[in-house]
């Protein structure tokens, strides 16, 4: 698990990482990353 989790933690800037656990064991890791876009206020 740590081999998958560490790169995710190092690469994410904004968002969340969710661990899915069944029977006391991690069975899935989900990464949701938000991308912030620059707004163009001079229209």
C-alpha positions in Angstrom: 0.0 0.0 0.0 2.7 2.5 0.9 4.3 2.0 -2.6 1.1 3.4 -4.1 0.2 6.0 -1.5 3.5 7.8 -1.3 3.6 8.9 -5.0 0.0 10.1 -4.8 0.8 12.2 -1.7 3.8 13.7 -3.3 2.1 14.6 -6.5 -1.2 16.1 -5.3 -1.6 19.9 -4.8 -5.3 20.3 -4.2 -7.8 17.5 -3.6 -8.2 14.3 -1.5 -7.0 10.8 -1.2 -9.5 8.2 0.1 -8.7 4.8 1.5 -11.4 2.2 1.0 -11.3 -0.5 3.8 -13.0 -3.9 3.9 -12.6 -6.4 6.7 -9.9 -4.2 8.2 -7.8 -4.2 5.1 -7.2 -1.4 2.5 -8.7 -2.7 -0.8 -8.7 0.5 -2.8 -7.1 4.0 -2.9 -8.9 6.8 -4.7 -7.3 10.1 -5.7 -9.4 13.2 -6.5 -7.4 16.1 -7.6 -8.7 19.6 -8.2 -7.2 21.8 -10.9 -7.5 25.5 -10.3 -7.9 27.6 -13.4 -6.8 31.2 -13.7 -9.9 33.4 -14.2 -9.7 36.0 -17.0 -11.1 39.1 -15.2 -10.2 41.5 -18.0 -13.0 40.9 -20.5 
